[in-house]
Amino acid sequence: MAGVTRRQPNARLPAPITGAGILGLAALVAPLVALAWAAPWGRIWALLTAPSAVSALWLSLSAAALATLCALVLGVPLAAVLASDAIRPTRLVRLLIVVPMVMPPVVIGTALLTLFGRRGLLGRYLDAWFDWTPTYTFAAVVIAQVVVAMPFLVVSVEAALRSRNIEAEEAAYTLGAGRTTTFWHVTLPEIRAGIGAGAVMCFARALGEFGATVTFAGNVEGVTQTMPLAIFLALQRDDEAAIAMAVGLVLLSVLVLVGMRGRWLPAVTGS
């Protein structure tokens, strides 16, 4: 209606709501402030460049990158299958996919042991046929991270697929393009922001994975010891080293999000 002034949403909130919101923000920020306060800034570079810290960081980055790549190869097609309702009942399948997001990581690690362990459902055959099982190897780190982190990618990509504009795809079909060509050259570019956002969340989740990794892959320095595992171990013998590595991991996570902000996360991080 003409002449009606449109107010900004949530411009005036009740005082209790505002107060509760501020307390929620404090609950999230306070641990980071405490971490920064306790950090040994004078020695932090030396602690972060120690051989054990560098090894754990490199292993974390390598495993998270490989896990994200595997998640893209497997998760994007899975999201497309979900969005097309090709597998029914879709809700049940989606529930099974998101279960790792809410399941305790140590349970996931235990489940992976029962699958890939030397006496596991598949591990016994890997051991018998190839004299190899992935447990307590770098491969186990990547597998654990894929299982834990891929659901974040699938959820993001499926949401993008369901909200996409299909007019360009219909035009491609009209011009004679096949389904595969249309998917690769029309659909995927249309949802690239959703794929990018999902990949960033997947990488960040993989980078911080602890429970499934330590249960399934162990904590062997230079082989399976990621940065979160190195921090946990350092807490038992050198608080300053643990805090320094924790600060380094926080900074790395922030750099990943900031670096991808404008390209992949316009809807998540603002305009």
Secondary structure, 3 states (H helix, E strand, C coil): CCCCCCCCCCCCCCHHHHHHHHHHHHHHHHHHHHHHHHCCCCCHHHHHCCHHHHHHHHHHHHHHHHHHHHHHHHHHHHHHHHHCCCCCCHHHHHHHHHHHHHCCHHHHHHHHHHHHCCCCCCHHHHHHHHCCCCCCCHHHHHHHHHHHHHHHHHHHHHHHHHCCCCHHHHHHHHCCCCHHHHHHHHHHHHCHHHHHHHHHHHHHHHHCCCHHHHHHCCCCCCCCCCHHHHHHHHHCCCHHHHHHHHHHHHHHHHHHHHHHHHHHCHHHHCC
